[in-house]
């Protein structure tokens, strides 16, 4: 069971690395450009609109962990969220 859980965490992590690259190239520079353009314009304070992406993804990951923890039949969502 440990290796299955570790595999889900590492597999999701690797997948998200690919997704981050893919999303950056095709989504954030596409219809997501309104949030993202600050990211390529580094002279305006500490926070950028680009940070919304981190917030949104964090909420998705946290929700997966919490839902997986409170619903035993969806236990794998916990490890998906960690990844
Ligand atoms: Zn970019």
PDB file of the backbone (N, CA, C, O) and the ligand in Angstrom, with CONECT records:
HET     ZN  A 101       1
ATOM      1  N   UNK A   1       0.828  -1.209   0.000  1.00  0.00           N
ATOM      2  CA  UNK A   1       0.000   0.000   0.000  1.00  0.00           C
ATOM      3  C   UNK A   1       0.861   1.258   0.000  1.00  0.00           C
ATOM      4  O   UNK A   1       0.536   2.243  -0.663  1.00  0.00           O
ATOM      5  N   UNK A   2       1.963   1.217   0.749  1.00  0.00           N
ATOM      6  CA  UNK A   2       2.849   2.375   0.797  1.00  0.00           C
ATOM      7  C   UNK A   2       3.362   2.744  -0.592  1.00  0.00           C
ATOM      8  O   UNK A   2       3.391   3.918  -0.962  1.00  0.00           O
ATOM      9  N   UNK A   3       3.769   1.719  -1.364  1.00  0.00           N
ATOM     10  CA  UNK A   3       4.344   1.983  -2.692  1.00  0.00           C
ATOM     11  C   UNK A   3       3.293   2.505  -3.666  1.00  0.00           C
ATOM     12  O   UNK A   3       3.599   3.303  -4.553  1.00  0.00           O
ATOM     13  N   UNK A   4       2.050   2.049  -3.495  1.00  0.00           N
ATOM     14  CA  UNK A   4       0.968   2.583  -4.338  1.00  0.00           C
ATOM     15  C   UNK A   4       0.771   4.072  -4.040  1.00  0.00           C
ATOM     16  O   UNK A   4       0.661   4.899  -4.946  1.00  0.00           O
ATOM     17  N   UNK A   5       0.732   4.388  -2.729  1.00  0.00           N
ATOM     18  CA  UNK A   5       0.542   5.788  -2.334  1.00  0.00           C
ATOM     19  C   UNK A   5       1.701   6.657  -2.819  1.00  0.00           C
ATOM     20  O   UNK A   5       1.495   7.754  -3.340  1.00  0.00           O
ATOM     21  N   UNK A   6       2.926   6.151  -2.640  1.00  0.00           N
ATOM     22  CA  UNK A   6       4.104   6.910  -3.090  1.00  0.00           C
ATOM     23  C   UNK A   6       4.068   7.087  -4.605  1.00  0.00           C
ATOM     24  O   UNK A   6       4.413   8.146  -5.130  1.00  0.00           O
ATOM     25  N   UNK A   7       3.643   6.027  -5.299  1.00  0.00           N
ATOM     26  CA  UNK A   7       3.557   6.101  -6.753  1.00  0.00           C
ATOM     27  C   UNK A   7       2.563   7.151  -7.214  1.00  0.00           C
ATOM     28  O   UNK A   7       2.818   7.866  -8.183  1.00  0.00           O
ATOM     29  N   UNK A   8       1.417   7.251  -6.518  1.00  0.00           N
ATOM     30  CA  UNK A   8       0.414   8.263  -6.873  1.00  0.00           C
ATOM     31  C   UNK A   8       0.994   9.659  -6.657  1.00  0.00           C
ATOM     32  O   UNK A   8       0.830  10.544  -7.497  1.00  0.00           O
ATOM     33  N   UNK A   9       1.682   9.853  -5.507  1.00  0.00           N
ATOM     34  CA  UNK A   9       2.264  11.167  -5.197  1.00  0.00           C
ATOM     35  C   UNK A   9       3.289  11.560  -6.254  1.00  0.00           C
ATOM     36  O   UNK A   9       3.235  12.664  -6.797  1.00  0.00           O
ATOM     37  N   UNK A  10       4.227  10.653  -6.547  1.00  0.00           N
ATOM     38  CA  UNK A  10       5.294  10.966  -7.503  1.00  0.00           C
ATOM     39  C   UNK A  10       4.750  11.082  -8.927  1.00  0.00           C
ATOM     40  O   UNK A  10       5.181  11.939  -9.698  1.00  0.00           O
ATOM     41  N   UNK A  11       3.804  10.215  -9.263  1.00  0.00           N
ATOM     42  CA  UNK A  11       3.208  10.257 -10.597  1.00  0.00           C
ATOM     43  C   UNK A  11       2.460  11.561 -10.817  1.00  0.00           C
ATOM     44  O   UNK A  11       2.561  12.172 -11.881  1.00  0.00           O
ATOM     45  N   UNK A  12       1.704  11.986  -9.804  1.00  0.00           N
ATOM     46  CA  UNK A  12       0.964  13.243  -9.919  1.00  0.00           C
ATOM     47  C   UNK A  12       1.926  14.420  -9.994  1.00  0.00           C
ATOM     48  O   UNK A  12       1.711  15.364 -10.754  1.00  0.00           O
ATOM     49  N   UNK A  13       2.996  14.353  -9.191  1.00  0.00           N
ATOM     50  CA  UNK A  13       3.991  15.423  -9.203  1.00  0.00           C
ATOM     51  C   UNK A  13       4.595  15.572 -10.604  1.00  0.00           C
ATOM     52  O   UNK A  13       4.713  16.679 -11.128  1.00  0.00           O
ATOM     53  N   UNK A  14       4.972  14.441 -11.196  1.00  0.00           N
ATOM     54  CA  UNK A  14       5.547  14.479 -12.531  1.00  0.00           C
ATOM     55  C   UNK A  14       4.549  14.988 -13.561  1.00  0.00           C
ATOM     56  O   UNK A  14       4.884  15.759 -14.460  1.00  0.00           O
ATOM     57  N   UNK A  15       3.317  14.534 -13.399  1.00  0.00           N
ATOM     58  CA  UNK A  15       2.259  14.958 -14.313  1.00  0.00           C
ATOM     59  C   UNK A  15       2.012  16.466 -14.188  1.00  0.00           C
ATOM     60  O   UNK A  15       1.812  17.158 -15.186  1.00  0.00           O
ATOM     61  N   UNK A  16       2.029  16.966 -12.934  1.00  0.00           N
ATOM     62  CA  UNK A  16       1.787  18.386 -12.730  1.00  0.00           C
ATOM     63  C   UNK A  16       2.935  19.240 -13.271  1.00  0.00           C
ATOM     64  O   UNK A  16       2.721  20.367 -13.717  1.00  0.00           O
ATOM     65  N   UNK A  17       4.157  18.694 -13.228  1.00  0.00           N
ATOM     66  CA  UNK A  17       5.279  19.424 -13.825  1.00  0.00           C
ATOM     67  C   UNK A  17       5.038  19.612 -15.322  1.00  0.00           C
ATOM     68  O   UNK A  17       5.264  20.688 -15.876  1.00  0.00           O
ATOM     69  N   UNK A  18       4.577  18.545 -15.957  1.00  0.00           N
ATOM     70  CA  UNK A  18       4.237  18.630 -17.371  1.00  0.00           C
ATOM     71  C   UNK A  18       3.065  19.587 -17.583  1.00  0.00           C
ATOM     72  O   UNK A  18       3.084  20.412 -18.497  1.00  0.00           O
ATOM     73  N   UNK A  19       2.041  19.469 -16.726  1.00  0.00           N
ATOM     74  CA  UNK A  19       0.873  20.326 -16.853  1.00  0.00           C
ATOM     75  C   UNK A  19       1.243  21.803 -16.675  1.00  0.00           C
ATOM     76  O   UNK A  19       0.695  22.674 -17.352  1.00  0.00           O
ATOM     77  N   UNK A  20       2.182  22.076 -15.753  1.00  0.00           N
ATOM     78  CA  UNK A  20       2.595  23.458 -15.521  1.00  0.00           C
ATOM     79  C   UNK A  20       3.215  24.037 -16.792  1.00  0.00           C
ATOM     80  O   UNK A  20       2.947  25.178 -17.171  1.00  0.00           O
ATOM     81  N   UNK A  21       4.048  23.224 -17.440  1.00  0.00           N
ATOM     82  CA  UNK A  21       4.663  23.646 -18.697  1.00  0.00           C
ATOM     83  C   UNK A  21       3.596  23.834 -19.775  1.00  0.00           C
ATOM     84  O   UNK A  21       3.585  24.833 -20.494  1.00  0.00           O
ATOM     85  N   UNK A  22       2.705  22.854 -19.867  1.00  0.00           N
ATOM     86  CA  UNK A  22       1.652  22.882 -20.883  1.00  0.00           C
ATOM     87  C   UNK A  22       0.707  24.069 -20.653  1.00  0.00           C
ATOM     88  O   UNK A  22       0.380  24.809 -21.581  1.00  0.00           O
ATOM     89  N   UNK A  23       0.276  24.233 -19.389  1.00  0.00           N
ATOM     90  CA  UNK A  23      -0.657  25.314 -19.060  1.00  0.00           C
ATOM     91  C   UNK A  23      -0.019  26.671 -19.318  1.00  0.00           C
ATOM     92  O   UNK A  23      -0.670  27.597 -19.800  1.00  0.00           O
ATOM     93  N   UNK A  24       1.267  26.773 -18.988  1.00  0.00           N
ATOM     94  CA  UNK A  24       1.949  28.046 -19.210  1.00  0.00           C
ATOM     95  C   UNK A  24       1.969  28.399 -20.688  1.00  0.00           C
ATOM     96  O   UNK A  24       1.678  29.530 -21.078  1.00  0.00           O
ATOM     97  N   UNK A  25       2.322  27.400 -21.512  1.00  0.00           N
ATOM     98  CA  UNK A  25       2.485  27.655 -22.932  1.00  0.00           C
ATOM     99  C   UNK A  25       1.151  27.890 -23.632  1.00  0.00           C
ATOM    100  O   UNK A  25       1.026  28.803 -24.449  1.00  0.00           O
ATOM    101  N   UNK A  26       0.152  27.064 -23.312  1.00  0.00           N
ATOM    102  CA  UNK A  26      -1.076  27.085 -24.107  1.00  0.00           C
ATOM    103  C   UNK A  26      -2.268  27.767 -23.429  1.00  0.00           C
ATOM    104  O   UNK A  26      -3.166  28.252 -24.117  1.00  0.00           O
ATOM    105  N   UNK A  27      -2.292  27.813 -22.091  1.00  0.00           N
ATOM    106  CA  UNK A  27      -3.435  28.424 -21.416  1.00  0.00           C
ATOM    107  C   UNK A  27      -3.085  29.826 -20.924  1.00  0.00           C
ATOM    108  O   UNK A  27      -3.784  30.792 -21.229  1.00  0.00           O
ATOM    109  N   UNK A  28      -1.977  29.930 -20.146  1.00  0.00           N
ATOM    110  CA  UNK A  28      -1.637  31.220 -19.553  1.00  0.00           C
ATOM    111  C   UNK A  28      -1.235  32.237 -20.612  1.00  0.00           C
ATOM    112  O   UNK A  28      -1.430  33.439 -20.434  1.00  0.00           O
ATOM    113  N   UNK A  29      -0.665  31.746 -21.726  1.00  0.00           N
ATOM    114  CA  UNK A  29      -0.349  32.651 -22.825  1.00  0.00           C
ATOM    115  C   UNK A  29      -1.490  32.682 -23.837  1.00  0.00           C
ATOM    116  O   UNK A  29      -1.373  33.297 -24.897  1.00  0.00           O
ATOM    117  N   UNK A  30      -2.595  32.013 -23.502  1.00  0.00           N
ATOM    118  CA  UNK A  30      -3.792  32.050 -24.339  1.00  0.00           C
ATOM    119  C   UNK A  30      -4.863  32.855 -23.635  1.00  0.00           C
ATOM    120  O   UNK A  30      -4.710  34.058 -23.424  1.00  0.00           O
ATOM    121  N   UNK A  31      -5.971  32.176 -23.264  1.00  0.00           N
ATOM    122  CA  UNK A  31      -7.065  32.919 -22.642  1.00  0.00           C
ATOM    123  C   UNK A  31      -6.751  33.323 -21.210  1.00  0.00           C
ATOM    124  O   UNK A  31      -7.467  34.144 -20.637  1.00  0.00           O
ATOM    125  N   UNK A  32      -5.673  32.755 -20.605  1.00  0.00           N
ATOM    126  CA  UNK A  32      -5.299  33.127 -19.243  1.00  0.00           C
ATOM    127  C   UNK A  32      -4.341  34.309 -19.183  1.00  0.00           C
ATOM    128  O   UNK A  32      -3.815  34.633 -18.118  1.00  0.00           O
ATOM    129  N   UNK A  33      -4.120  34.940 -20.301  1.00  0.00           N
ATOM    130  CA  UNK A  33      -3.107  35.989 -20.393  1.00  0.00           C
ATOM    131  C   UNK A  33      -3.403  37.173 -19.461  1.00  0.00           C
ATOM    132  O   UNK A  33      -2.469  37.810 -18.974  1.00  0.00           O
ATOM    133  N   UNK A  34      -4.675  37.476 -19.204  1.00  0.00           N
ATOM    134  CA  UNK A  34      -5.042  38.624 -18.365  1.00  0.00           C
ATOM    135  C   UNK A  34      -4.425  38.501 -16.971  1.00  0.00           C
ATOM    136  O   UNK A  34      -3.950  39.487 -16.408  1.00  0.00           O
ATOM    137  N   UNK A  35      -4.436  37.270 -16.413  1.00  0.00           N
ATOM    138  CA  UNK A  35      -3.846  37.056 -15.089  1.00  0.00           C
ATOM    139  C   UNK A  35      -2.324  36.967 -15.178  1.00  0.00           C
ATOM    140  O   UNK A  35      -1.611  37.339 -14.246  1.00  0.00           O
ATOM    141  N   UNK A  36      -1.849  36.476 -16.299  1.00  0.00           N
ATOM    142  CA  UNK A  36      -0.458  36.043 -16.378  1.00  0.00           C
ATOM    143  C   UNK A  36       0.506  37.123 -16.841  1.00  0.00           C
ATOM    144  O   UNK A  36       1.702  37.030 -16.567  1.00  0.00           O
ATOM    145  N   UNK A  37       0.017  38.146 -17.537  1.00  0.00           N
ATOM    146  CA  UNK A  37       0.961  39.069 -18.175  1.00  0.00           C
ATOM    147  C   UNK A  37       1.845  39.796 -17.165  1.00  0.00           C
ATOM    148  O   UNK A  37       2.973  40.160 -17.498  1.00  0.00           O
ATOM    149  N   UNK A  38       1.363  40.016 -15.936  1.00  0.00           N
ATOM    150  CA  UNK A  38       2.194  40.630 -14.888  1.00  0.00           C
ATOM    151  C   UNK A  38       3.470  39.825 -14.642  1.00  0.00           C
ATOM    152  O   UNK A  38       4.512  40.369 -14.277  1.00  0.00           O
ATOM    153  N   UNK A  39       3.355  38.507 -14.853  1.00  0.00           N
ATOM    154  CA  UNK A  39       4.466  37.612 -14.578  1.00  0.00           C
ATOM    155  C   UNK A  39       5.669  37.922 -15.473  1.00  0.00           C
ATOM    156  O   UNK A  39       6.815  37.681 -15.091  1.00  0.00           O
ATOM    157  N   UNK A  40       5.398  38.455 -16.659  1.00  0.00           N
ATOM    158  CA  UNK A  40       6.485  38.796 -17.574  1.00  0.00           C
ATOM    159  C   UNK A  40       6.815  40.285 -17.497  1.00  0.00           C
ATOM    160  O   UNK A  40       7.454  40.834 -18.395  1.00  0.00           O
ATOM    161  N   UNK A  41       6.384  40.918 -16.438  1.00  0.00           N
ATOM    162  CA  UNK A  41       6.554  42.368 -16.257  1.00  0.00           C
ATOM    163  C   UNK A  41       6.901  42.599 -14.792  1.00  0.00           C
ATOM    164  O   UNK A  41       6.061  43.037 -14.006  1.00  0.00           O
ATOM    165  N   UNK A  42       8.153  42.298 -14.432  1.00  0.00           N
ATOM    166  CA  UNK A  42       8.560  42.171 -13.027  1.00  0.00           C
ATOM    167  C   UNK A  42       8.939  43.475 -12.345  1.00  0.00           C
ATOM    168  O   UNK A  42       9.996  43.530 -11.715  1.00  0.00           O
ATOM    169  N   UNK A  43       8.157  44.497 -12.433  1.00  0.00           N
ATOM    170  CA  UNK A  43       8.579  45.739 -11.789  1.00  0.00           C
ATOM    171  C   UNK A  43       7.495  46.366 -10.937  1.00  0.00           C
ATOM    172  O   UNK A  43       7.559  47.553 -10.617  1.00  0.00           O
ATOM    173  N   UNK A  44       6.478  45.559 -10.561  1.00  0.00           N
ATOM    174  CA  UNK A  44       5.341  46.154  -9.883  1.00  0.00           C
ATOM    175  C   UNK A  44       5.020  45.461  -8.565  1.00  0.00           C
ATOM    176  O   UNK A  44       3.963  44.841  -8.440  1.00  0.00           O
ATOM    177  N   UNK A  45       5.908  45.552  -7.581  1.00  0.00           N
ATOM    178  CA  UNK A  45       5.567  45.036  -6.264  1.00  0.00           C
ATOM    179  C   UNK A  45       5.722  43.529  -6.133  1.00  0.00           C
ATOM    180  O   UNK A  45       6.107  42.835  -7.074  1.00  0.00           O
ATOM    181  N   UNK A  46       5.413  43.056  -4.959  1.00  0.00           N
ATOM    182  CA  UNK A  46       5.671  41.668  -4.604  1.00  0.00           C
ATOM    183  C   UNK A  46       4.612  40.733  -5.171  1.00  0.00           C
ATOM    184  O   UNK A  46       4.943  39.683  -5.722  1.00  0.00           O
ATOM    185  N   UNK A  47       3.351  41.102  -5.042  1.00  0.00           N
ATOM    186  CA  UNK A  47       2.277  40.239  -5.538  1.00  0.00           C
ATOM    187  C   UNK A  47       1.956  40.572  -6.989  1.00  0.00           C
ATOM    188  O   UNK A  47       2.013  41.729  -7.406  1.00  0.00           O
ATOM    189  N   UNK A  48       1.620  39.538  -7.746  1.00  0.00           N
ATOM    190  CA  UNK A  48       1.238  39.697  -9.138  1.00  0.00           C
ATOM    191  C   UNK A  48      -0.082  38.973  -9.340  1.00  0.00           C
ATOM    192  O   UNK A  48      -0.458  38.108  -8.549  1.00  0.00           O
ATOM    193  N   UNK A  49      -0.769  39.331 -10.392  1.00  0.00           N
ATOM    194  CA  UNK A  49      -2.000  38.598 -10.705  1.00  0.00           C
ATOM    195  C   UNK A  49      -1.692  37.129 -10.975  1.00  0.00           C
ATOM    196  O   UNK A  49      -2.531  36.255 -10.761  1.00  0.00           O
ATOM    197  N   UNK A  50      -0.466  36.872 -11.451  1.00  0.00           N
ATOM    198  CA  UNK A  50      -0.063  35.497 -11.731  1.00  0.00           C
ATOM    199  C   UNK A  50      -0.195  34.608 -10.488  1.00  0.00           C
ATOM    200  O   UNK A  50      -0.358  33.394 -10.607  1.00  0.00           O
ATOM    201  N   UNK A  51      -0.123  35.220  -9.291  1.00  0.00           N
ATOM    202  CA  UNK A  51      -0.256  34.456  -8.054  1.00  0.00           C
ATOM    203  C   UNK A  51      -1.627  33.798  -7.919  1.00  0.00           C
ATOM    204  O   UNK A  51      -1.774  32.831  -7.172  1.00  0.00           O
ATOM    205  N   UNK A  52      -2.623  34.304  -8.622  1.00  0.00           N
ATOM    206  CA  UNK A  52      -3.947  33.673  -8.575  1.00  0.00           C
ATOM    207  C   UNK A  52      -3.860  32.220  -9.018  1.00  0.00           C
ATOM    208  O   UNK A  52      -4.589  31.370  -8.507  1.00  0.00           O
ATOM    209  N   UNK A  53      -2.977  31.930  -9.964  1.00  0.00           N
ATOM    210  CA  UNK A  53      -2.839  30.542 -10.425  1.00  0.00           C
ATOM    211  C   UNK A  53      -2.413  29.636  -9.281  1.00  0.00           C
ATOM    212  O   UNK A  53      -2.948  28.538  -9.121  1.00  0.00           O
ATOM    213  N   UNK A  54      -1.444  30.094  -8.476  1.00  0.00           N
ATOM    214  CA  UNK A  54      -0.994  29.299  -7.338  1.00  0.00           C
ATOM    215  C   UNK A  54      -2.136  29.113  -6.344  1.00  0.00           C
ATOM    216  O   UNK A  54      -2.308  28.027  -5.790  1.00  0.00           O
ATOM    217  N   UNK A  55      -2.911  30.158  -6.119  1.00  0.00           N
ATOM    218  CA  UNK A  55      -4.031  30.089  -5.179  1.00  0.00           C
ATOM    219  C   UNK A  55      -5.064  29.077  -5.666  1.00  0.00           C
ATOM    220  O   UNK A  55      -5.531  28.237  -4.896  1.00  0.00           O
ATOM    221  N   UNK A  56      -5.417  29.160  -6.945  1.00  0.00           N
ATOM    222  CA  UNK A  56      -6.425  28.253  -7.500  1.00  0.00           C
ATOM    223  C   UNK A  56      -5.953  26.803  -7.403  1.00  0.00           C
ATOM    224  O   UNK A  56      -6.713  25.932  -6.980  1.00  0.00           O
ATOM    225  N   UNK A  57      -4.695  26.539  -7.795  1.00  0.00           N
ATOM    226  CA  UNK A  57      -4.191  25.170  -7.761  1.00  0.00           C
ATOM    227  C   UNK A  57      -4.067  24.654  -6.332  1.00  0.00           C
ATOM    228  O   UNK A  57      -4.280  23.469  -6.076  1.00  0.00           O
ATOM    229  N   UNK A  58      -3.721  25.551  -5.393  1.00  0.00           N
ATOM    230  CA  UNK A  58      -3.630  25.158  -3.988  1.00  0.00           C
ATOM    231  C   UNK A  58      -4.987  24.743  -3.445  1.00  0.00           C
ATOM    232  O   UNK A  58      -5.096  23.770  -2.698  1.00  0.00           O
ATOM    233  N   UNK A  59      -6.028  25.493  -3.828  1.00  0.00           N
ATOM    234  CA  UNK A  59      -7.382  25.160  -3.372  1.00  0.00           C
ATOM    235  C   UNK A  59      -7.793  23.787  -3.904  1.00  0.00           C
ATOM    236  O   UNK A  59      -8.375  22.984  -3.175  1.00  0.00           O
ATOM    237  N   UNK A  60      -7.489  23.520  -5.176  1.00  0.00           N
ATOM    238  CA  UNK A  60      -7.820  22.221  -5.762  1.00  0.00           C
ATOM    239  C   UNK A  60      -7.093  21.106  -5.017  1.00  0.00           C
ATOM    240  O   UNK A  60      -7.701  20.095  -4.665  1.00  0.00           O
ATOM    241  N   UNK A  61      -5.787  21.286  -4.774  1.00  0.00           N
ATOM    242  CA  UNK A  61      -4.990  20.264  -4.101  1.00  0.00           C
ATOM    243  C   UNK A  61      -5.469  20.061  -2.664  1.00  0.00           C
ATOM    244  O   UNK A  61      -5.618  18.924  -2.217  1.00  0.00           O
ATOM    245  N   UNK A  62      -5.709  21.153  -1.941  1.00  0.00           N
ATOM    246  CA  UNK A  62      -6.155  21.055  -0.553  1.00  0.00           C
ATOM    247  C   UNK A  62      -7.511  20.377  -0.467  1.00  0.00           C
ATOM    248  O   UNK A  62      -7.751  19.557   0.420  1.00  0.00           O
ATOM    249  N   UNK A  63      -8.401  20.725  -1.398  1.00  0.00           N
ATOM    250  CA  UNK A  63      -9.724  20.115  -1.416  1.00  0.00           C
ATOM    251  C   UNK A  63      -9.626  18.612  -1.633  1.00  0.00           C
ATOM    252  O   UNK A  63     -10.352  17.838  -1.010  1.00  0.00           O
ATOM    253  N   UNK A  64      -8.709  18.199  -2.535  1.00  0.00           N
ATOM    254  CA  UNK A  64      -8.518  16.778  -2.797  1.00  0.00           C
ATOM    255  C   UNK A  64      -8.047  16.048  -1.541  1.00  0.00           C
ATOM    256  O   UNK A  64      -8.529  14.958  -1.233  1.00  0.00           O
ATOM    257  N   UNK A  65      -7.097  16.660  -0.815  1.00  0.00           N
ATOM    258  CA  UNK A  65      -6.569  16.039   0.399  1.00  0.00           C
ATOM    259  C   UNK A  65      -7.672  15.904   1.444  1.00  0.00           C
ATOM    260  O   UNK A  65      -7.834  14.842   2.045  1.00  0.00           O
ATOM    261  N   UNK A  66      -8.428  16.976   1.662  1.00  0.00           N
ATOM    262  CA  UNK A  66      -9.483  16.967   2.675  1.00  0.00           C
ATOM    263  C   UNK A  66     -10.582  15.982   2.300  1.00  0.00           C
ATOM    264  O   UNK A  66     -11.047  15.216   3.145  1.00  0.00           O
ATOM    265  N   UNK A  67     -11.001  15.999   1.029  1.00  0.00           N
ATOM    266  CA  UNK A  67     -12.068  15.113   0.586  1.00  0.00           C
ATOM    267  C   UNK A  67     -11.629  13.655   0.685  1.00  0.00           C
ATOM    268  O   UNK A  67     -12.405  12.794   1.099  1.00  0.00           O
ATOM    269  N   UNK A  68     -10.386  13.383   0.304  1.00  0.00           N
ATOM    270  CA  UNK A  68      -9.869  12.020   0.394  1.00  0.00           C
ATOM    271  C   UNK A  68      -9.783  11.536   1.828  1.00  0.00           C
ATOM    272  O   UNK A  68      -9.989  10.354   2.103  1.00  0.00           O
ATOM    273  N   UNK A  69      -9.475  12.459   2.753  1.00  0.00           N
ATOM    274  CA  UNK A  69      -9.363  12.117   4.167  1.00  0.00           C
ATOM    275  C   UNK A  69     -10.711  11.844   4.811  1.00  0.00           C
ATOM    276  O   UNK A  69     -10.812  11.024   5.724  1.00  0.00           O
ATOM    277  N   UNK A  70     -11.743  12.522   4.343  1.00  0.00           N
ATOM    278  CA  UNK A  70     -13.054  12.406   4.982  1.00  0.00           C
ATOM    279  C   UNK A  70     -13.955  11.400   4.277  1.00  0.00           C
ATOM    280  O   UNK A  70     -15.026  11.067   4.785  1.00  0.00           O
ATOM    281  N   UNK A  71     -13.533  10.911   3.107  1.00  0.00           N
ATOM    282  CA  UNK A  71     -14.311   9.926   2.371  1.00  0.00           C
ATOM    283  C   UNK A  71     -13.415   8.735   2.044  1.00  0.00           C
ATOM    284  O   UNK A  71     -12.705   8.746   1.039  1.00  0.00           O
ATOM    285  N   UNK A  72     -13.449   7.712   2.888  1.00  0.00           N
ATOM    286  CA  UNK A  72     -12.520   6.577   2.741  1.00  0.00           C
ATOM    287  C   UNK A  72     -12.525   5.944   1.354  1.00  0.00           C
ATOM    288  O   UNK A  72     -11.489   5.456   0.902  1.00  0.00           O
ATOM    289  N   UNK A  73     -13.679   5.939   0.661  1.00  0.00           N
ATOM    290  CA  UNK A  73     -13.712   5.325  -0.659  1.00  0.00           C
ATOM    291  C   UNK A  73     -12.947   6.154  -1.693  1.00  0.00           C
ATOM    292  O   UNK A  73     -12.657   5.673  -2.788  1.00  0.00           O
ATOM    293  N   UNK A  74     -12.618   7.417  -1.336  1.00  0.00           N
ATOM    294  CA  UNK A  74     -11.826   8.263  -2.230  1.00  0.00           C
ATOM    295  C   UNK A  74     -10.450   8.554  -1.634  1.00  0.00           C
ATOM    296  O   UNK A  74      -9.890   9.629  -1.851  1.00  0.00           O
ATOM    297  N   UNK A  75      -9.902   7.586  -0.877  1.00  0.00           N
ATOM    298  CA  UNK A  75      -8.627   7.770  -0.189  1.00  0.00           C
ATOM    299  C   UNK A  75      -7.510   8.239  -1.108  1.00  0.00           C
ATOM    300  O   UNK A  75      -6.625   8.991  -0.701  1.00  0.00           O
ATOM    301  N   UNK A  76      -7.565   7.775  -2.374  1.00  0.00           N
ATOM    302  CA  UNK A  76      -6.467   8.107  -3.286  1.00  0.00           C
ATOM    303  C   UNK A  76      -6.399   9.605  -3.597  1.00  0.00           C
ATOM    304  O   UNK A  76      -5.355  10.110  -4.009  1.00  0.00           O
ATOM    305  N   UNK A  77      -7.518  10.312  -3.398  1.00  0.00           N
ATOM    306  CA  UNK A  77      -7.506  11.759  -3.654  1.00  0.00           C
ATOM    307  C   UNK A  77      -6.545  12.477  -2.715  1.00  0.00           C
ATOM    308  O   UNK A  77      -5.986  13.514  -3.070  1.00  0.00           O
ATOM    309  N   UNK A  78      -6.350  11.922  -1.505  1.00  0.00           N
ATOM    310  CA  UNK A  78      -5.417  12.518  -0.556  1.00  0.00           C
ATOM    311  C   UNK A  78      -4.027  12.570  -1.160  1.00  0.00           C
ATOM    312  O   UNK A  78      -3.342  13.589  -1.078  1.00  0.00           O
ATOM    313  N   UNK A  79      -3.607  11.454  -1.773  1.00  0.00           N
ATOM    314  CA  UNK A  79      -2.253  11.358  -2.318  1.00  0.00           C
ATOM    315  C   UNK A  79      -2.131  12.076  -3.642  1.00  0.00           C
ATOM    316  O   UNK A  79      -1.061  12.561  -4.007  1.00  0.00           O
ATOM    317  N   UNK A  80      -3.249  12.138  -4.362  1.00  0.00           N
ATOM    318  CA  UNK A  80      -3.309  12.932  -5.574  1.00  0.00           C
ATOM    319  C   UNK A  80      -3.091  14.402  -5.217  1.00  0.00           C
ATOM    320  O   UNK A  80      -2.359  15.116  -5.902  1.00  0.00           O
ATOM    321  N   UNK A  81      -3.736  14.844  -4.136  1.00  0.00           N
ATOM    322  CA  UNK A  81      -3.614  16.228  -3.684  1.00  0.00           C
ATOM    323  C   UNK A  81      -2.196  16.566  -3.245  1.00  0.00           C
ATOM    324  O   UNK A  81      -1.698  17.658  -3.522  1.00  0.00           O
ATOM    325  N   UNK A  82      -1.542  15.623  -2.556  1.00  0.00           N
ATOM    326  CA  UNK A  82      -0.168  15.853  -2.117  1.00  0.00           C
ATOM    327  C   UNK A  82       0.749  16.039  -3.336  1.00  0.00           C
ATOM    328  O   UNK A  82       1.623  16.906  -3.354  1.00  0.00           O
ATOM    329  N   UNK A  83       0.521  15.202  -4.348  1.00  0.00           N
ATOM    330  CA  UNK A  83       1.315  15.309  -5.575  1.00  0.00           C
ATOM    331  C   UNK A  83       1.042  16.618  -6.292  1.00  0.00           C
ATOM    332  O   UNK A  83       1.624  16.878  -7.345  1.00  0.00           O
TER     333      UNK A  83
HETATM  334 ZN    ZN A 101       4.554  33.146 -19.459  1.00  0.00          ZN
END
